Structures are given as C-alpha cells and as structure tokens.
Amino acid sequence: MNIARRIDPRRSMAAAIGWLMIALTLCLALAANLWLRSFVRATLLEQHGQRLETAAEHVNAELDTALLLRLQAVSVVAAMLSEDVQQREGERLKRSLEAVRRGVPDLIWLAVTDADGFIVAATDEQVIGQNVNQHAWISQGLDAAWIEEGRSPHERFLKLTAPVSNADGAIIGVVAANLSWSWVQKIVSEIRAAPGEWLLIDRDGIVRHGPGGLLGQRWREVGDPVTPFDPTVAGLGNDGSDLPTRILTRRLPLDNRPYLIATPPTTRDGTLRRLGWQGVVIQPVGSVVAFATDIEWRISIVLSLLGMAAAVTGIIVAHRLTRRVSVIAHSADAVLAGSATRIEVPQGADEAARLGSALDRLLHTLQRERDELRQLNAELDDRVRQRTEEINRLARESRDAAVVRERLRLARGLHDTLAHSMMAMLTEIRVLKRLASSRPDALPDELVRAERAARDGLDEARRAIEQLRSNPVRDIGLGAALAELAKSLSERSGLELDCRIEPALAALAAEPAETVFHMCEEVLRNVERHAGARRLSIRLRGATPDGDQPAADDEVALEIADDGIGFDPGAGAAGHYGLVGLREQAEAIGARLRIDSRPGEGTCVSLRWTQCGWRGLAGGTGAPGASSGL
C-alpha cells in the first residue's frame, strides 16, 4: 500500500512529476528512434552499396591483372626472340618456343611470324610457312601487345600477340600464343567477391562464371527489373532510392528473389575491355535488409535504455524538488496519528517554509489552549512527558548509532565490491555509446565485454553476500583467515607470496579482529586490481618500537607490502572512498594506520593496536597452521 501510494499521481506531487517525465521521455525516445532508424538505414545502405561497388572493381582489377601478366610474358618472349627472328634462325626459334611452352604449360600453342605475316617458327610444324595476314590478331600484334578470345570447333582459348622489334625499333615480326581455357577457369574460380557473388560475362553477353542457375544464359535477358514500390525491396526504402545510383535491383531466376547488382566501368586500356568481358557482383536484397534491420534494433534498444535512465533520473530529481513539501505532509500525518506534536518546518523562506511555519503556529495555539484546560495535571504530565522524551531520545540515539555503524560497514562492503563492478560497467556503456555512432560493426564485440563485466560484478556481489553470511575470523581466527585470504589471492593472480604469522597471534577472534580482517580484504583487493605487483609480503607479529615511540607489551603489528606501481597517498580522488574507509575503521577500533607509498616504489600498509580486550579465540582454540610462511 505504501508503494502504491507513493507512485499514485493523485496522492504524490513527486509521482505526478515523475509520470510526466516518463511520458515526455517515451515520446522523445520514440521520435528520436523513428528519425534515427531512417537515417541509419540510409547511411548503412549507402555504405553497403559502396562496398558492393568496391568488390566489383576488385574482381575486375584482379582478373585484368592476371590476364595482363600473361600478356606481358608474351611481350618478354618477343623481346628475347628479336635477334633470332632477324637472322631467320628457324631451328633456334623452334627450340626457344618449346622451352617457353615447357616453362609455361598454360600456353598450348606458340608461333613466330615475320613482318609479312608468314609463320617462320611454331610449336606445330604443320603451320610453318603459312601466311596469317587474314587474321585480325596479326595486324593488331604488329601495332602493340594484343589479347582476344579465340574459338575453334573443339575448344576455347585466348589469343595473345606481341610485336617483335629490332635494335632500331622497327617491327620485324609477331609472337603469337594460345592460352588454354582451363587456365582462365582456374583464375576465375580463385577470385572471391566480398560481399556477394560475382559473374563473368563474355563479349556475347553470356554468363561464363557464377551460380549454376545463370551459367550459359544471356545476362541482359536474365530476370526482371524490380518495379518501384515493390514490397520485396521495401526494406531498402520506398523504391530502393537509398542505394547509390550505380547499384541496380533485378529479380533473378536463382530463387525468384531480388538481387543488388554492381557493374563497375572497365579500364579503357585494360585486357577485359579488349576481350569484351565484364565482371558483375550480385547480392540478395534480403541479406542487406537483415543487416540494416539488426543495426536498427540495436539502436532502438540503446535508445530505450537511455530513455528509461532519463525517466528514472527525472523521478529522482522530482522527488528531491518536492521533498520539502513532503516533509510537511509527513509531519502533518504524524501529528494526526499522534506520533508527533509539532510540524517540522523546513529551513528557508520559500512557500514550503512559510506553509510549515503557519501550520506549526496553528498547532502550537491549539496545544496551548488544550494545556490551559488541563492546568491541574500540567506539572505531572510535563514530568512524564520529559522523562518519556528523554528515554525516546536515548533510545533513538542508541538505534541511530547502531544504524550508522551498520551503514558504514555496508558502505565499505559496497565500495569493495559493487563500486568497482559498476565503474567497469559504466566504462563499457560509455564505449558502446561512442561505437554506436562511429563504429557500429564493433558493437557485438563490445557487448560481449560489457556482458563479461556485468557477470564479474555479479560474482563479486555474490562473494560479498557470502562474506556477510560467514565469519571466518570467529570460526578459525584472524591469523588463519588472513593466511587463507592471501593464499586465495596468490592462486588467483599469480603473485609471489610471503605470509608469516606468529602462532601466539593466529587465534585472535574478538570483534575488532573482524574489522582488521575486512581492512586486509580491502588492501589485498587494491593490490590485485591496481598495484600491478609481482610480490606480496604479509607480517602479523608483536610490535617493535616505531621510531621514537616504544612498543607496548600487548601491542600487535600488521604489515602488508607490495612491489607495485605505488601512488601518492595524499592525492585524494573524488568519488573514491577506499583510503577513507580504512582510516575510519582504524579509528573505530583505536588502531594506528600508516600508508607509505610513492609512485613507482610500491606500497606498505602498517596497522598497530593493543591486545587489551582482544583475546577472544576462534572456536575456543587456536587456529592450527596459521603461522607457517606460504
């Protein structure tokens, strides 16, 4: 009922303002979500279209480079055979051609012609002496290195030609070679397009490489163009207008689905342009839409979470703004219930202070009139009231002191566990916010790290709850509990540990020993998380003189030292209460705390106290094995 009343806008101004904040936040989040989804979809599709164009250009460039290397190899052969062609050394030319064929088995036929078009040497002796001026490749080869697609009744091949020049630069012949089609198929099969798949279209417009459903078909006649406002491309925009202008959409017969098609321009002097070939990259529209939809959902979730956070913040702010009025209302309820006699007046001169003051004066007047009617019993009632108020005050002070002690203990526990974990989660959330706008593709990995940080925080919270339930100091004594804590840290972090505890001090188990143990937990946790140390030393022994101060007979000294990076103890950090908590706990048990550290020189934490009143034993006995070094 109390919770229902606090969230009922008819009963609470803070609740009314909070619900208004929630409504406004939801409306703003919805509007921002609709705008961002449209903007992000357009941006993602534009970037994906550019990637598709880049993939198509890469495919064409890779195939063009492979063909150009083979054509340059023929040009090198032409340069090597220049002297033999000039001297008409037929046998030497034939041997040279055979050697080239053995070195490059993909060249299935080679021949050399003179400037008049007569074949003077060839790997096939039957064609020697023939005139090949009627072929286009001879005329092209006399001008520059040339490549074209050749066909015979039995096979397909590529014809490569290169001019042969003498020392004066005059053209004295042509080297021709046939490149096997199996080499072309091998090169084509090794080229990959990412994203999507790629098609090789020859000079006749026939698909020579690609998915099986398109092989052998004429590319211009395959599939149907997607009409504007087609439902299948609604995810790309009303009519796919979010895509770059060079990206087309066509429904292909592979699975009767629409595809994105990227056709880059060929290089003017490239081998693909001479062959009349074209590389085309295709990708299903559905995969692009699914990727954009996934990013939109992630943005929606982030915006929703931010909206919820803003709403919660608004509720908290509203509660703080109406807290002064709420104080008067709760005070009036207490007066009506008989649990208070005065209206609590907030400090200040605003409306809330004036209203509280007026109500308080009115109540005081009524009480005074009632006291006048009870004048005969005033003295007795006054004595009873004074004594009752004194008892209540003392009881409240006792309860408040217990509550303060318990709150301090819980605050230290929260600092030791949840504060560190929440800081790690806050850092991950900030990284996610930056990545959402700059690098959306990195969001999955960062979400995994955020989940890991949340899981680590949950584990620490569970360990903290377990420590609140258990009491190792009372069970086995301070020395043994400290030894087990140090051993656990060493096994978990790999620190080299030197732990030495005097047997006479191992079984301390009085309540102050529990405080010392919690201080050790905080110190060791800081060593593990911040010090970057390799060695850790722990000493629990009878105290020795500290400078000019002599040590008492019943004084105990605890020393924890590491060889880590150290820090400046005098430089406090806003929002961090580790050192403050240590000093508060030391003061609470009457101990002397000393922290010696410098950047780069490690840290030494010393604690000294007297055993007076500390001689409780764990379970009534000493803790065995607590004095041995680890």
Order of alpha helices (4+ residues) and beta strands (2+ residues): alpha-alpha-alpha-alpha-beta-beta-alpha-beta-beta-beta-alpha-beta-beta-beta-beta-beta-alpha-beta-alpha-alpha-alpha-alpha-alpha-alpha-alpha-alpha-beta-alpha-beta-beta-alpha-beta-beta
